[in-house]
């Protein structure tokens, strides 16, 4: 589905209502590419899909035989205790049908507080890529982290939304409480605009090294965060947008093929 995914990123992403930085979308694509190259398999899932802006990208990253799971309260807004978004199931399904019609999508219309890890494993098996963007209370965030902790594949990745969003402090405090709990097993390894990426200890070095190679151009700095080493990418959206436009413009010139060949050669040398 690579061609469909690239088409969605180029033309579809801006047409779907929701909140997703263009660079974070590209960064998530890099994560899925790394998983594909490493032969990682498993379902992809999102809690809090709204109208499908990120979910469609996840769905287009799924390979044959992999289930794509959506968990959202949709019209059952009495379960949306903090009013953090109002998903519309009909709009969501229409968008998925338009951009990812071949994906094996399963929908659970419930609060994630009412979903058990055993339910997820029964529906789709272990999850290799998960997004958390549901309830923004401390309780919901801790629950959702625990839910994916219990269902994540050994080298799976969890994408957490709104950790740095000042409008939703419950996400930050709920995540901090989870990470400070000595029984928790997920740890952060990267940050992109409004997204925090977590994995199990054994996978952290793998993803940091792979992403430093693949997205080196947008790497900004490394930092200590909640006792972990994390890498920061593309957090200045305007910078990414300018760079992307400049790169696309150069690619269309007669020099484009030659510069791509030079860049590919440099990446191969750096990978050695």
N, C-alpha and C positions, 0 to 999 in steps of 0.2 A: 504493500500500500504506500510505498515511498512517494511515488508520483502524486497520488491523491493527497498525501500529507503536505507535500510542498505546495500544491495548488491551494489547499486550505490556508496554509500560513500566509500565502501571498495574496489571496483574494477573499477568503471566507472569514478569517479571524475578525476583521474589522466590521463584518456584517452581523455578527452575533452579539446581542446585548450581554454585557458582563464586564468583569474587571480582570484583565490580564495584560501585563506589560508585553509589548512585542518582543523585547529581548528575552524575558523569562520564557516566553513560548519557544524561542529559538534555543535557549539553554536546555529546556526540557527535551526538545528534539535531540540535542547532543547526548543527554542521559540515555534516551531510548536507543540511539545509535550505538552507544558503548555497550549497552546490554545485548543488543543484537550481535555485535561483533564478538562478544564474549560467550555467546550461546546461552544466555540466560533466558529461561522460559517461565511462564506463569501468567496469571490473570492480571488485568489492570483494573483499577477501581477508583471511584471518587465518592466521597461523602460531601453532599452539597453541590449539586451540578448546575443549579439555576437554569439557564437556557442552553447550556452545553458548550460554552466558549472553550474551556479547557478540556472538557470531557471528549469532545470531538477529536482533539489532537491526540488524546490518549487512545481513543478508539482506532484512529488511523495508524497508531504505532503498534497495535496488536497484530500478531501473526496468526497464521492458520491454526485453528484449534484452541486459541486463547479467548477466554470470555472477558467481556467488558462489563463491569458491574457499576450501576448507578444507585446511590442511596440518597433519598431526598424526601422531605415531607410534602413537597409540592403544595397542593391546595389545602392540606391539613394544617393550616397556619396556627391553629390553637396549640400545636406542638412546637412552634417556632417561638420559644420563650423570649428571645432577645431581639426578634424581628431583624435578624441578620440576613436580609435578602428574601425575595419572594419568588420562588421558582414556579414556572407554569409547565405542567407536564405535557400538554398538547403542543406548546411552542417548542419545548425541548425535543420531543419525538419528531416533530417536523424538521427541526434543524439537523438532527442526527440522520434522518432519512435523506436529507438533501446532500449532506457532505460525507457521510460514512454509512451508506446503505448496506454494505456487505458485512459490517461488524456484528458479532454475536453479542448483542446487548441484552442484559438482564436488569430489570428495574425493581427496586424495593422501595415502596412508598411508605416509609416509616421514619421515625426519629432514630438516629443511630444509637440512642440510649436504649432502644428496644431491640437492637440487633446484637446477636451473640457471635463470637468468633466461629463457633461451630456452624452457624448458619452460612457464613461467608465461605468456609471451607467446603461445605456441602454443595453450594451453588457453583463455585468456580475453582476450588482448589487454592493452593498457595498463591499469593499476590506478589508480583515482581515490581509493580509500580503503582503507588497509591497516592491520591491527593486528598487532603483534609481541608475542607472549606464549608463545613456545616455550621452547627451552632457555635457561637463565639463566646460562650460562657466558660469559666474555669472547668466546670463539671463536664461539659461537652468535649472540650479539647483534650482533657485527660482521658476521658472515655475513648475518644477516637484514636488517640495515640496507642492506648492499650489494645484496642481492637485490631489495629494493623500490626502492632508488635506481635500479637498472637497468630497472625495469619500470613506474615511476610515471608517470602522465600529468603534463603540464607544471604543472597546478595541483592535483595530487593531494596527499593528506595521509597521513602515517604516524603511527599512534598507538602509542606505546611504553609497555608496562606495567612496573611495579615499579622504575622508575629510583630512586625515593626510598624503596624498601623495604629496611630495614636487614638483612633476612634474606637478601637476594640481592645482595651487593656486586658480583658479576660483571656485573650489568646496568649499574651505574653506571660501573664501570671500562671495560667494553667500549664503552659509548657514548662516554665521554670520549676513548678512544683513536680511535674513529671520527671524532669531531668535530675532534680535533686534527690529524688527517691532512689535509694540504693538498689531497689529491685528492678528499676527500669533498665531496658537494654538498647534502646535506640539512642544514637548520638548524632549531633549535627556535624556536617562536613563542608557545606557550601551555602552561600547566600547569593540570590539574585534579586532583582527588584520585587519587593513585597513577598518573597518566597524564601523559606528555610528548608534545607534538604537534610534528611536524616537516614542513617542506615545502622546495621549492627557493627560492632567493633571490628570484626574480621574483614569488613568490606570498605572501611573508611579510606585506607591507604590506596586501595585499588581505584576508587572513584576520584580521589583527589589527583592522583597521577594521571589518570586517563583524561580528566577534564582540563587539567593544566596543559596537556598536549593539544587537545581538540579545540578548546576555546581560549587559547593563550592570548589572542589579540584583545579579548575583553576582560582578562584577569586584571584586577586592580591591586589587591593586597591580600595578605594573610593576617589573621588575628586570632586571639584567644577568646573563646566564647563559651561560657558555662563550663569552663575547664577543658574545652576541646579546641583543637586547631581547625579553623575553618578558612576557606578561600572565598573572597568576595569578587563577584563578577557583574559588570555592566549596570551598576546601580545608578548611573547618571543616564537616564533614558534619552535625554536630548543628545548626549554624546553618541549613544548607540545609533540613534536615528540618523545623525549626520554622517557617521562612519559608514552605515549601511548604504546610504544614498551615494556617498562618494565611491565606495567599492563597486556598486552596481553601475555607476556611470563609467568608471574605468574599464569594467568588464566589457562594456559595449563598444569600446574603442578598438582600433586595430592592434593595440598593445595587449589587449585583454588575454588572449591565448598564451602569449609569451610570459606574462606576469603570473598567470595561473600555474604554468609549468615550473617557474622559479619557486613559487610558494610551495608547491607540492614537493619539490626537491628539498627545500629547507625543512619541511615537516618530517620527511623521511630521515634526514640527518639527525634531527632532534630526537626522534623516536629510538635511535640506536643506543 
